[in-house]
Amino acid sequence: MTEVAILIGLPGAGKTSFFQARLAATHVHVSKDVIGHGRDASRRQLDEVRKALRAGRSAVVDNTNPTVADRAPILALGREMGARVVAYVLDTTPRESAARNRSRVGKGRVPDVAVFVTSKRLQPPTAGEGFDAVYRVHAEGGDFVVVPAE
């Protein structure tokens, strides 16, 4: 069965690192950082997820995805396409994320204020949104620990 994995977390939380470590071998990477943030970025993102699912491949949506409204179209598409839809929440504090973000260079780095603004908007995902599973992800000792959310 195909899967749509939605990564949720602050800028600098380690979402892309988690993807590379745990999901790159099995999921197509869909990110607005790759697609671009310009006009129709959300539509293009959904098109990429749809394309992967039609090809029988799982997809991971690697953005901050902070609110229920941000996640709803991705969830709906996954359901429509018969995929399992899973949330992975990268647990970091705004200070930890801001520190990681400061070590980035080029387009990968966002202004610190973006980390703190996103933290105020962040709505933890729940099974009630329609997820098949919700997991919390913690970085520990250079690896990621994944546990079911309560």
DSSP file (Angstrom, degrees, kcal/mol; ACC not computed):
  #  RESIDUE AA STRUCTURE BP1 BP2  ACC     N-H-->O    O-->H-N    N-H-->O    O-->H-N    TCO  KAPPA ALPHA  PHI   PSI    X-CA   Y-CA   Z-CA
    1    1 A M              0   0    0      0, 0.0    82,-0.1     0, 0.0     2,-0.1   0.000 360.0 360.0 360.0 139.2    0.0    0.0    0.0
    2    2 A T        -     0   0    0     80,-0.2    82,-2.7    79,-0.1     2,-0.4  -0.373 360.0-153.8 -77.4 161.6    1.2    3.5   -0.8
    3    3 A E  E     -a   84   0A   0     80,-0.3    56,-2.6    -2,-0.1     2,-0.6  -0.985  16.3-151.3-138.3 144.6    1.7    6.1    1.9
    4    4 A V  E     -ab  85  59A   0     80,-3.1    82,-2.6    -2,-0.4     2,-0.5  -0.979  19.8-164.9-112.0 115.1    1.7    9.8    2.2
    5    5 A A  E     -ab  86  60A   0     54,-2.8    56,-3.0    -2,-0.6     2,-0.6  -0.890   2.6-158.9-101.3 125.0    3.9   10.9    5.0
    6    6 A I  E     -ab  87  61A   0     80,-3.1    82,-2.5    -2,-0.5     2,-0.4  -0.919   6.4-150.6-107.6 116.7    3.5   14.5    6.2
    7    7 A L  E     -ab  88  62A   0     54,-2.4    56,-0.7    -2,-0.6     2,-0.4  -0.725  14.9-170.0 -86.8 134.1    6.4   15.9    8.0
    8    8 A I  E     +a   89   0A   0     80,-2.8    82,-2.9    -2,-0.4     2,-0.3  -0.988  28.6  97.5-129.9 125.8    5.5   18.6   10.6
    9    9 A G        -     0   0    0     55,-1.5    82,-0.1    -2,-0.4     3,-0.1  -0.933  65.1 -67.3 170.1 168.2    7.9   20.8   12.4
   10   10 A L    >   -     0   0    0     80,-0.4     3,-1.9    -2,-0.3     5,-0.3  -0.233  63.6 -84.3 -68.0 157.9    9.6   24.2   12.7
   11   11 A P  T 3  S+     0   0    0      0, 0.0    90,-0.2     0, 0.0    -1,-0.1  -0.479 122.4  23.3 -58.3 134.1   12.2   25.4   10.2
   12   12 A G  T 3  S+     0   0    0     -2,-0.1    88,-0.2    88,-0.1    -2,-0.1   0.546  86.3 120.7  84.7   6.8   15.5   23.8   11.3
   13   13 A A  S <  S-     0   0    0     -3,-1.9    -3,-0.1    87,-0.1    85,-0.0   0.707  88.0-102.4 -77.3 -19.2   13.8   20.9   13.2
   14   14 A G  S  > S+     0   0    0     -4,-0.2     4,-2.6    83,-0.1     5,-0.2   0.627  73.1 141.5 107.4  18.6   15.4   18.2   11.1
   15   15 A K  H  > S+     0   0    0     -5,-0.3     4,-2.5     1,-0.2     5,-0.1   0.932  76.8  42.5 -59.8 -48.5   12.6   17.3    8.7
   16   16 A T  H  > S+     0   0    0      2,-0.2     4,-2.7     1,-0.2    -1,-0.2   0.884 113.6  52.5 -68.7 -37.4   14.8   16.8    5.7
   17   17 A S  H  > S+     0   0    0      2,-0.2     4,-2.3     1,-0.2    -1,-0.2   0.905 110.1  49.4 -62.7 -40.6   17.5   15.0    7.7
   18   18 A F  H  X>S+     0   0    0     -4,-2.6     4,-2.8     2,-0.2     5,-0.6   0.930 110.3  50.7 -62.9 -45.6   14.8   12.7    9.0
   19   19 A F  I  X>S+     0   0    0     -4,-2.5     4,-2.3     1,-0.2     5,-1.9   0.950 112.0  46.8 -55.2 -50.4   13.6   12.1    5.4
   20   20 A Q  I  <5S+     0   0    0     -4,-2.7    -1,-0.2     1,-0.2    -2,-0.2   0.880 117.8  42.3 -61.5 -39.2   17.1   11.3    4.3
   21   21 A A  I  <5S+     0   0    0     -4,-2.3    -1,-0.2    -5,-0.2    -2,-0.2   0.850 132.8  14.2 -77.1 -35.0   17.8    8.9    7.2
   22   22 A R  I  <5S+     0   0    0     -4,-2.8    -3,-0.2    -5,-0.2    -2,-0.2   0.706 131.5  27.2-117.9 -25.4   14.5    7.1    7.3
   23   23 A L  I >X<S+     0   0    0     -4,-2.3     4,-2.3    -5,-0.6     3,-1.4   0.562  85.5  93.0-122.2 -11.0   12.3    7.6    4.2
   24   24 A A  T 34<S+     0   0    0     -5,-1.9    -4,-0.1     1,-0.3     5,-0.1   0.816  86.8  54.3 -59.9 -32.5   14.5    8.3    1.2
   25   25 A A  T 34 S+     0   0    0      1,-0.2    -1,-0.3    -5,-0.1    -2,-0.1   0.713 123.2  25.0 -74.3 -19.1   14.7    4.7    0.1
   26   26 A T  T <4 S+     0   0    0     -3,-1.4    32,-0.7     1,-0.1     2,-0.4   0.556 113.5  60.2-122.8 -12.3   10.9    4.2    0.0
   27   27 A H  E  < S-c   58   0A   0     -4,-2.3     2,-0.4    -8,-0.1    32,-0.3  -0.930  72.1-122.0-127.2 144.5    9.3    7.6   -0.5
   28   28 A V  E     -c   59   0A   0     30,-2.9    32,-2.9    -2,-0.4     2,-0.6  -0.689  36.4-123.9 -76.8 132.9    9.4   10.3   -3.2
   29   29 A H  E     -c   60   0A   0     -2,-0.4     2,-0.5    30,-0.2    32,-0.2  -0.716  30.5-178.5 -85.8 119.9   10.6   13.6   -1.7
   30   30 A V  E     +c   61   0A   0     30,-2.7    32,-2.8    -2,-0.6     2,-0.4  -0.972  15.0 154.5-121.3 116.4    8.1   16.5   -2.2
   31   31 A S    >>  -     0   0    0     -2,-0.5     4,-2.8    30,-0.2     3,-1.1  -1.000  48.7-137.7-144.8 138.6    9.1   19.8   -0.8
   32   32 A K  H 3> S+     0   0    0     -2,-0.4     4,-2.6    30,-0.3     6,-0.1   0.738 106.6  68.3 -66.3 -20.5    8.4   23.4   -1.6
   33   33 A D  H 34 S+     0   0    0     29,-0.4    -1,-0.3     2,-0.2     4,-0.1   0.822 111.6  32.2 -65.2 -28.9   12.1   24.1   -1.1
   34   34 A V  H <4 S+     0   0    0     -3,-1.1    -2,-0.2     2,-0.1    -1,-0.2   0.858 124.6  43.5 -91.2 -44.9   12.6   22.0   -4.3
   35   35 A I  H  < S-     0   0    0     -4,-2.8    -3,-0.2     1,-0.1    -2,-0.2   0.865 114.6-115.7 -68.4 -37.3    9.4   23.0   -6.2
   36   36 A G     <  -     0   0    0     -4,-2.6    -1,-0.1    -5,-0.2    -2,-0.1  -0.176   7.4-109.1 109.1 152.7    9.7   26.6   -5.3
   37   37 A H  S    S+     0   0    0     -4,-0.1     4,-0.2    -2,-0.1     3,-0.1   0.285  80.0 109.1 -99.3   9.2    7.5   28.9   -3.2
   38   38 A G  S >  S-     0   0    0      1,-0.2     3,-1.5    -6,-0.1    -2,-0.0   0.280  79.3 -27.4 -71.1-159.7    6.2   30.9   -6.1
   39   39 A R  T 3  S+     0   0    0      1,-0.3    -1,-0.2     2,-0.1     0, 0.0  -0.226 130.0   4.3 -55.9 135.6    2.8   31.0   -7.6
   40   40 A D  T 3> S+     0   0    0     -3,-0.1     4,-2.6     1,-0.1    -1,-0.3   0.728  79.6 145.7  63.3  26.1    0.7   27.8   -7.3
   41   41 A A  H <> S+     0   0    0     -3,-1.5     4,-2.4     1,-0.2     5,-0.1   0.897  71.6  50.8 -60.8 -40.3    3.4   26.1   -5.1
   42   42 A S  H  > S+     0   0    0      2,-0.2     4,-2.2     1,-0.2    -1,-0.2   0.904 111.3  47.8 -65.7 -40.1    0.7   24.2   -3.1
   43   43 A R  H  > S+     0   0    0      2,-0.2     4,-2.4     1,-0.2    -2,-0.2   0.922 112.1  49.1 -65.0 -43.9   -1.0   23.0   -6.3
   44   44 A R  H  X S+     0   0    0     -4,-2.6     4,-2.0     2,-0.2    -2,-0.2   0.879 109.3  53.7 -63.4 -36.9    2.4   21.9   -7.8
   45   45 A Q  H  X S+     0   0    0     -4,-2.4     4,-2.0    -5,-0.2    -1,-0.2   0.940 109.9  46.5 -61.6 -47.7    3.1   20.1   -4.5
   46   46 A L  H  X S+     0   0    0     -4,-2.2     4,-2.8     1,-0.2    -2,-0.2   0.880 109.3  55.4 -62.5 -38.2   -0.2   18.2   -4.7
   47   47 A D  H  X S+     0   0    0     -4,-2.4     4,-2.5     1,-0.2    -1,-0.2   0.896 107.5  49.5 -60.9 -40.1    0.5   17.3   -8.3
   48   48 A E  H  X S+     0   0    0     -4,-2.0     4,-2.1     2,-0.2    -2,-0.2   0.892 111.6  48.0 -67.2 -39.6    3.8   15.8   -7.4
   49   49 A V  H  X S+     0   0    0     -4,-2.0     4,-2.6     2,-0.2     5,-0.2   0.940 112.7  49.1 -64.3 -46.2    2.2   13.7   -4.6
   50   50 A R  H  X S+     0   0    0     -4,-2.8     4,-2.7     1,-0.2     5,-0.2   0.914 109.9  51.9 -58.9 -44.6   -0.5   12.6   -7.0
   51   51 A K  H  X S+     0   0    0     -4,-2.5     4,-1.4     1,-0.2    -1,-0.2   0.912 110.7  47.7 -60.0 -44.3    2.1   11.7   -9.7
   52   52 A A  H  <>S+     0   0    0     -4,-2.1     5,-2.8     2,-0.2     3,-0.3   0.941 113.1  47.7 -62.7 -47.6    4.0    9.5   -7.2
   53   53 A L  H ><5S+     0   0    0     -4,-2.6     3,-1.8     1,-0.2    -2,-0.2   0.892 108.7  53.9 -63.6 -40.1    0.9    7.7   -5.9
   54   54 A R  H 3<5S+     0   0    0     -4,-2.7    -1,-0.2     1,-0.3    -2,-0.2   0.826 107.0  52.8 -62.2 -30.3   -0.3    7.0   -9.5
   55   55 A A  T 3<5S-     0   0    0     -4,-1.4    -1,-0.3    -3,-0.3    -2,-0.2   0.409 123.5-108.3 -84.2   2.6    3.0    5.4  -10.1
   56   56 A G  T < 5S+     0   0    0     -3,-1.8     2,-0.3     1,-0.3    -3,-0.2   0.692  78.4 129.0  79.5  18.8    2.5    3.2   -7.1
   57   57 A R      < -     0   0    0     -5,-2.8    -1,-0.3    -6,-0.2     2,-0.2  -0.811  57.9-122.2-108.2 147.9    5.2    5.1   -5.0
   58   58 A S  E     - c   0  27A   0    -32,-0.7   -30,-2.9    -2,-0.3     2,-0.3  -0.488  28.5-152.0 -79.7 157.3    4.8    6.5   -1.5
   59   59 A A  E     -bc   4  28A   0    -56,-2.6   -54,-2.8   -32,-0.3     2,-0.4  -0.957  10.1-152.1-133.5 150.5    5.5   10.2   -1.0
   60   60 A V  E     -bc   5  29A   0    -32,-2.9   -30,-2.7    -2,-0.3     2,-0.8  -0.992  11.1-147.6-121.9 130.5    6.7   12.4    1.8
   61   61 A V  E     -bc   6  30A   0    -56,-3.0   -54,-2.4    -2,-0.4     2,-1.0  -0.866  15.1-166.6 -99.5 109.1    5.7   16.1    2.0
   62   62 A D  E     +b    7   0A   0    -32,-2.8   -29,-0.4    -2,-0.8   -30,-0.3  -0.731  41.8 104.8-105.3  82.9    8.6   17.9    3.6
   63   63 A N  S    S-     0   0    0     -2,-1.0   -54,-0.2   -56,-0.7    -2,-0.0  -0.804  85.2 -92.4-140.4-178.4    7.4   21.3    4.7
   64   64 A T        -     0   0    0     -2,-0.2   -55,-1.5   -56,-0.2    -1,-0.0   0.873  46.6-176.0 -70.4 -34.2    6.5   22.9    8.0
   65   65 A N        +     0   0    0    -57,-0.2     6,-0.1     1,-0.1   -55,-0.1   0.867  14.1 166.2  42.3  52.8    2.8   21.9    7.6
   66   66 A P        +     0   0    0      0, 0.0    57,-3.4     0, 0.0     2,-0.3   0.768  45.1  51.8 -75.6 -26.1    2.0   23.7   10.8
   67   67 A T  S  > S-     0   0    0     55,-0.2     4,-1.8     1,-0.1     5,-0.2  -0.727  78.1-119.6-116.8 161.1   -1.8   24.0   10.7
   68   68 A V  H  > S+     0   0    0     -2,-0.3     4,-1.9     1,-0.2    -1,-0.1   0.903 117.6  53.5 -56.7 -42.3   -4.8   21.7   10.2
   69   69 A A  H  4 S+     0   0    0      1,-0.2    -1,-0.2     2,-0.2    -4,-0.0   0.864 105.9  52.5 -64.1 -36.9   -5.7   23.8    7.1
   70   70 A D  H  4 S+     0   0    0      1,-0.2     4,-0.4     2,-0.1    -1,-0.2   0.874 115.8  40.7 -64.4 -36.8   -2.2   23.4    5.7
   71   71 A R  H  X S+     0   0    0     -4,-1.8     4,-2.6     1,-0.2     3,-0.5   0.738  94.6  83.1 -84.5 -24.7   -2.4   19.6    6.0
   72   72 A A  H  X S+     0   0    0     -4,-1.9     4,-2.8     1,-0.2     5,-0.2   0.861  90.0  47.9 -55.3 -46.3   -6.0   19.1    4.9
   73   73 A P  H  > S+     0   0    0      0, 0.0     4,-2.1     0, 0.0    -1,-0.2   0.873 113.6  48.8 -65.0 -33.5   -5.5   19.1    1.1
   74   74 A I  H  > S+     0   0    0     -3,-0.5     4,-2.4    -4,-0.4    -2,-0.2   0.925 112.8  47.5 -69.4 -44.6   -2.6   16.6    1.4
   75   75 A L  H  X S+     0   0    0     -4,-2.6     4,-2.5     2,-0.2     5,-0.2   0.930 111.8  50.5 -59.2 -47.1   -4.7   14.4    3.7
   76   76 A A  H  X S+     0   0    0     -4,-2.8     4,-2.8    -5,-0.2    -2,-0.2   0.904 110.7  48.8 -60.9 -42.6   -7.7   14.6    1.3
   77   77 A L  H  X S+     0   0    0     -4,-2.1     4,-2.2     2,-0.2    -1,-0.2   0.929 110.4  50.8 -63.9 -44.8   -5.5   13.7   -1.7
   78   78 A G  H  <>S+     0   0    0     -4,-2.4     5,-2.8     1,-0.2     4,-0.3   0.926 113.1  45.7 -58.2 -45.4   -4.0   10.7    0.1
   79   79 A R  H ><5S+     0   0    0     -4,-2.5     3,-1.6     1,-0.2    -2,-0.2   0.933 111.2  52.5 -62.1 -46.7   -7.5    9.5    1.0
   80   80 A E  H 3<5S+     0   0    0     -4,-2.8    -1,-0.2     1,-0.3    -2,-0.2   0.855 111.6  46.9 -57.4 -36.4   -8.8   10.0   -2.5
   81   81 A M  T 3<5S-     0   0    0     -4,-2.2    -1,-0.3    -5,-0.2    -2,-0.2   0.396 116.2-114.0 -90.1   2.6   -5.9    8.0   -3.9
   82   82 A G  T < 5 +     0   0    0     -3,-1.6     2,-0.2    -4,-0.3    -3,-0.2   0.733  66.8 144.4  75.2  22.4   -6.3    5.2   -1.4
   83   83 A A      < -     0   0    0     -5,-2.8     2,-0.3    -6,-0.2   -80,-0.3  -0.578  56.8-110.5 -92.8 155.6   -3.0    5.8    0.4
   84   84 A R  E     -a    3   0A   0    -82,-2.7   -80,-3.1    -2,-0.2     2,-0.5  -0.682  34.3-147.7 -76.1 136.8   -2.2    5.4    4.1
   85   85 A V  E     +a    4   0A   0     -2,-0.3    47,-3.2   -82,-0.2    48,-1.0  -0.953  19.9 178.2-118.7 122.5   -1.6    8.9    5.5
   86   86 A V  E     -ad   5 133A   0    -82,-2.6   -80,-3.1    -2,-0.5     2,-0.4  -0.940  17.9-146.9-126.7 141.0    0.9    9.3    8.4
   87   87 A A  E     -ad   6 134A   0     46,-2.3    48,-2.9    -2,-0.4     2,-0.5  -0.908   7.1-167.7-107.0 135.4    2.1   12.4   10.3
   88   88 A Y  E     -ad   7 135A   0    -82,-2.5   -80,-2.8    -2,-0.4     2,-0.6  -0.979   8.8-160.7-119.4 115.8    5.6   12.7   11.7
   89   89 A V  E     -ad   8 136A   0     46,-3.0    48,-3.1    -2,-0.5     2,-0.9  -0.865  10.2-144.7-100.6 119.3    6.1   15.5   14.1
   90   90 A L  E     - d   0 137A   0    -82,-2.9     2,-0.8    -2,-0.6   -80,-0.4  -0.742  17.6-144.5 -85.0 109.6    9.7   16.6   14.6
   91   91 A D        +     0   0    0     46,-2.5    48,-0.4    -2,-0.9     2,-0.3  -0.657  42.3 132.3 -82.2 109.0    9.9   17.6   18.3
   92   92 A T        -     0   0    0     -2,-0.8   -82,-0.1    46,-0.1   -79,-0.1  -0.978  52.1-115.5-146.2 156.0   12.2   20.5   18.8
   93   93 A T     >  -     0   0    0     -2,-0.3     4,-2.6     1,-0.1     5,-0.2  -0.528  33.6-110.2 -83.7 160.2   11.9   23.8   20.7
   94   94 A P  H  > S+     0   0    0      0, 0.0     4,-2.6     0, 0.0     5,-0.2   0.881 120.4  53.1 -57.5 -36.7   12.0   27.1   18.9
   95   95 A R  H  > S+     0   0    0      2,-0.2     4,-2.2     1,-0.2     5,-0.2   0.919 109.6  47.3 -65.6 -43.1   15.5   27.8   20.4
   96   96 A E  H  > S+     0   0    0      2,-0.2     4,-2.2     1,-0.2    -1,-0.2   0.927 114.6  46.8 -63.2 -44.4   16.8   24.4   19.2
   97   97 A S  H  X S+     0   0    0     -4,-2.6     4,-2.8     1,-0.2    -2,-0.2   0.904 111.0  51.4 -64.9 -41.5   15.4   24.9   15.7
   98   98 A A  H  X S+     0   0    0     -4,-2.6     4,-2.1    -5,-0.2    -1,-0.2   0.902 109.6  50.5 -63.2 -40.0   16.7   28.5   15.5
   99   99 A A  H  X S+     0   0    0     -4,-2.2     4,-0.7     2,-0.2    -2,-0.2   0.924 112.6  45.9 -63.9 -44.6   20.2   27.3   16.4
  100  100 A R  H >< S+     0   0    0     -4,-2.2     3,-1.0     1,-0.2     4,-0.3   0.914 111.3  53.4 -62.4 -42.3   20.1   24.6   13.7
  101  101 A N  H >< S+     0   0    0     -4,-2.8     3,-1.7     1,-0.3    -1,-0.2   0.873 101.0  59.8 -61.1 -38.4   18.8   27.1   11.2
  102  102 A R  H 3< S+     0   0    0     -4,-2.1    -1,-0.3     1,-0.3    -2,-0.2   0.745  98.4  59.6 -64.5 -21.5   21.6   29.5   11.9
  103  103 A S  T << S+     0   0    0     -3,-1.0    -1,-0.3    -4,-0.7    -2,-0.2   0.569  89.7  94.4 -82.8  -7.2   24.1   26.8   10.8
  104  104 A R    <   -     0   0    0     -3,-1.7     2,-0.3    -4,-0.3    -3,-0.0  -0.411  62.0-151.1 -80.9 159.1   22.5   26.7    7.4
  105  105 A V    >   -     0   0    0     -2,-0.1     3,-1.1     4,-0.0     4,-0.1  -0.896  51.7  -3.7-126.3 159.4   23.8   28.6    4.4
  106  106 A G  G >  S-     0   0    0     -2,-0.3     3,-1.5     1,-0.2    -2,-0.0  -0.254 124.6 -11.6  65.8-145.2   22.1   30.0    1.3
  107  107 A K  G 3  S+     0   0    0      1,-0.3    -1,-0.2   -74,-0.0    -3,-0.0   0.689 125.5  71.9 -66.4 -19.3   18.4   29.4    0.6
  108  108 A G  G <  S+     0   0    0     -3,-1.1     2,-0.4     2,-0.0    -1,-0.3   0.728  84.6  79.7 -69.1 -21.1   18.2   26.7    3.3
  109  109 A R    <   -     0   0    0     -3,-1.5    -7,-0.1    -4,-0.1    -8,-0.0  -0.744  62.7-169.1 -92.8 133.3   18.5   29.4    6.0
  110  110 A V        -     0   0    0     -2,-0.4    -6,-0.1     1,-0.1     5,-0.1  -0.802  38.0 -85.5-111.8 158.9   15.4   31.3    7.0
  111  111 A P    >>  -     0   0    0      0, 0.0     3,-1.8     0, 0.0     4,-0.7  -0.357  40.2-117.7 -59.9 144.1   15.2   34.4    9.2
  112  112 A D  H >> S+     0   0    0      1,-0.3     4,-1.5     2,-0.2     3,-1.0   0.842 113.1  66.1 -51.6 -36.2   15.1   33.5   12.9
  113  113 A V  H 3> S+     0   0    0      1,-0.3     4,-2.7     2,-0.2    -1,-0.3   0.825  91.8  62.4 -58.9 -31.0   11.7   35.2   13.1
  114  114 A A  H <> S+     0   0    0     -3,-1.8     4,-2.1     1,-0.2    -1,-0.3   0.868 101.7  51.7 -62.7 -35.9   10.3   32.5   10.7
  115  115 A V  H <X S+     0   0    0     -3,-1.0     4,-1.9    -4,-0.7    -1,-0.2   0.940 113.8  42.5 -64.4 -47.1   11.1   29.9   13.3
  116  116 A F  H  X S+     0   0    0     -4,-1.5     4,-1.3     2,-0.2    -2,-0.2   0.852 113.6  51.1 -73.1 -35.0    9.3   31.7   16.1
  117  117 A V  H  X S+     0   0    0     -4,-2.7     4,-1.2     2,-0.2     3,-0.3   0.922 111.3  48.8 -65.6 -43.5    6.3   32.7   14.0
  118  118 A T  H  X S+     0   0    0     -4,-2.1     4,-1.5    -5,-0.2     3,-0.4   0.884 105.8  57.8 -64.0 -37.7    5.8   29.1   12.9
  119  119 A S  H  < S+     0   0    0     -4,-1.9    -1,-0.2     1,-0.2    -2,-0.2   0.851 105.4  50.5 -62.6 -32.6    6.0   27.9   16.5
  120  120 A K  H  < S+     0   0    0     -4,-1.3    -1,-0.2    -3,-0.3    -2,-0.2   0.790 114.0  44.8 -73.7 -27.1    3.1   30.2   17.3
  121  121 A R  H  < S+     0   0    0     -4,-1.2    -2,-0.2    -3,-0.4    -1,-0.2   0.643  84.1 120.8 -87.9 -16.8    1.0   28.7   14.4
  122  122 A L     <  -     0   0    0     -4,-1.5   -55,-0.2    -5,-0.1   -57,-0.0  -0.284  39.4-173.7 -62.0 121.1    1.9   25.1   15.1
  123  123 A Q        -     0   0    0    -57,-3.4    -1,-0.1    -2,-0.1    -2,-0.0  -0.967  27.5-123.9-113.1 114.9   -1.1   22.9   15.7
  124  124 A P        -     0   0    0      0, 0.0   -56,-0.1     0, 0.0     2,-0.1  -0.310  30.5-115.5 -59.0 137.9   -0.2   19.3   16.7
  125  125 A P        -     0   0    0      0, 0.0     2,-0.3     0, 0.0   -36,-0.1  -0.378  32.6-166.2 -73.2 154.1   -1.8   16.8   14.4
  126  126 A T    > > -     0   0    0     -2,-0.1     3,-1.5     1,-0.1     5,-0.7  -0.925  36.8-113.1-134.8 161.4   -4.3   14.3   15.7
  127  127 A A  G > 5S+     0   0    0     -2,-0.3     3,-2.0     1,-0.3     4,-0.1   0.809 113.0  72.0 -61.3 -28.9   -5.9   11.1   14.5
  128  128 A G  G 3 5S+     0   0    0      1,-0.3    -1,-0.3     2,-0.2     0, 0.0   0.716  85.3  65.2 -60.9 -21.7   -9.1   13.2   14.3
  129  129 A E  G < 5S-     0   0    0     -3,-1.5    -1,-0.3     1,-0.0    -2,-0.2   0.698 128.7 -94.7 -71.4 -18.6   -7.7   15.0   11.3
  130  130 A G  T < 5S+     0   0    0     -3,-2.0   -45,-0.2    -4,-0.3    -2,-0.2   0.480  73.8 149.2 116.5   5.9   -7.9   11.7    9.4
  131  131 A F      < -     0   0    0     -5,-0.7    -1,-0.3     1,-0.1   -45,-0.2  -0.446  43.7-147.1 -70.1 143.7   -4.3   10.4    9.9
  132  132 A D  S    S+     0   0    0    -47,-3.2     2,-0.3     1,-0.3   -46,-0.2   0.785  86.0   0.5 -75.7 -29.8   -3.9    6.6   10.0
  133  133 A A  E     -d   86   0A   0    -48,-1.0   -46,-2.3    -7,-0.1     2,-0.4  -0.981  61.2-154.4-156.9 148.4   -1.0    7.2   12.5
  134  134 A V  E     -d   87   0A   0     -2,-0.3    15,-2.9   -48,-0.2     2,-0.3  -0.997  18.9-174.0-127.5 127.4    0.7   10.1   14.2
  135  135 A Y  E     -dE  88 148A   0    -48,-2.9   -46,-3.0    -2,-0.4     2,-0.4  -0.901  18.5-140.8-121.8 149.3    4.3    9.8   15.3
  136  136 A R  E     -dE  89 147A   0     11,-3.3    11,-2.5    -2,-0.3     2,-0.5  -0.893  18.2-154.7-103.9 139.6    6.7   12.0   17.3
  137  137 A V  E     -dE  90 146A   0    -48,-3.1   -46,-2.5    -2,-0.4     2,-0.4  -0.968  11.0-175.9-121.4 125.9   10.3   12.1   16.2
  138  138 A H  E     - E   0 145A   0      7,-2.6     7,-3.3    -2,-0.5     2,-0.6  -0.965  23.1-133.0-119.8 135.8   13.2   13.0   18.5
  139  139 A A  E     + E   0 144A   0     -2,-0.4     2,-0.4   -48,-0.4     5,-0.2  -0.784  34.0 171.6 -85.7 126.2   16.8   13.4   17.4
  140  140 A E  E >   - E   0 143A   0      3,-3.0     3,-1.8    -2,-0.6    -2,-0.0  -0.964  60.7 -20.6-140.9 121.5   19.0   11.5   19.9
  141  141 A G  T 3  S-     0   0    0     -2,-0.4     3,-0.1     1,-0.3    -1,-0.1   0.828 126.0 -48.3  55.8  38.0   22.7   10.8   19.5
  142  142 A G  T 3  S+     0   0    0      1,-0.3    -1,-0.3     0, 0.0     2,-0.3   0.534 125.8  84.6  82.2   5.0   22.8   11.4   15.8
  143  143 A D  E <  S-E  140   0A   0     -3,-1.8    -3,-3.0    -5,-0.0     2,-0.5  -0.788  76.8-112.5-128.6 174.3   19.8    9.1   15.1
  144  144 A F  E     -E  139   0A   0     -2,-0.3     2,-0.5    -5,-0.2    -5,-0.2  -0.932  17.3-155.7-113.6 134.2   16.1    9.6   15.1
  145  145 A V  E     -E  138   0A   0     -7,-3.3    -7,-2.6    -2,-0.5     2,-0.5  -0.941  11.3-161.9-107.6 125.6   13.7    7.9   17.6
  146  146 A V  E     +E  137   0A   0     -2,-0.5    -9,-0.2    -9,-0.2   -58,-0.0  -0.934  14.7 169.9-112.9 125.6   10.2    7.5   16.4
  147  147 A V  E     -E  136   0A   0    -11,-2.5   -11,-3.3    -2,-0.5     2,-0.0  -0.975  40.3 -98.2-133.5 147.3    7.4    6.9   18.9
  148  148 A P  E     -E  135   0A   0      0, 0.0   -13,-0.3     0, 0.0     2,-0.2  -0.373  42.7-117.9 -60.4 139.6    3.6    6.8   18.5
  149  149 A A              0   0    0    -15,-2.9   -15,-0.2     1,-0.1   -23,-0.0  -0.504 360.0 360.0 -75.8 149.4    2.0   10.1   19.6
  150  150 A E              0   0    0     -2,-0.2    -1,-0.1   -15,-0.0   -15,-0.0   0.454 360.0 360.0 -90.2 360.0   -0.4    9.8   22.5
